[in-house]
Amino acid sequence: MSKPKPARYRTTNWSTYNDALRKRGSLLIWLDKEMAWHAPHEGRPGRPPVFSNAAIRFCLSIKVLFKLPLRQTAGMVASLLRLAGLD
């Protein structure tokens, strides 16, 4: 028994195909300028937290999304904040 011939697809709309390939590689990340990156002082004894829960969740989402180690995640988040013009 022989294998069936694989289907052959022909692209006729090259401009649309090229646009679709370009859009496939685009990355859009929304950063809220009003988000508090530093944790508020809680008034409890012990060392206060440095970053807010939202900031930690954002960093961990980037870490999981791109499968990065923690130090590379910190560098990527810092560069994203720099690109967005945030401190």
BELQUILIN-V627647 format. One record per pair of residues at least 4 apart in sequence whose C-alpha atoms are under 7 Angstrom apart, sorted by the first residue. I is the first residue (numbers start at 1). GAP is how many residues later the second one is. Records with the same first field share a line. If there is no record, write none. Layout:
# BELQUILIN-V627647
I=GAP + GAP
This chain:
# BELQUILIN-V627647
13=4
14=4
15=4
16=4
17=4
18=4
19=4
20=4
21=4
22=4
36=16
37=14 + 15 + 18
38=12 + 13 + 14
39=10 + 11 + 12 + 13
41=7
51=4 + 5
52=4
53=4
54=4
55=4
56=4
57=4
58=4
59=4 + 14 + 18
60=4
61=4
62=4 + 11
63=4 + 5 + 6 + 7 + 10
64=4
68=4 + 5
69=4
70=4
71=4
72=4
73=4
74=4
75=4
76=4
77=4
78=4
79=4
80=4
81=4 + 5 + 6
82=4
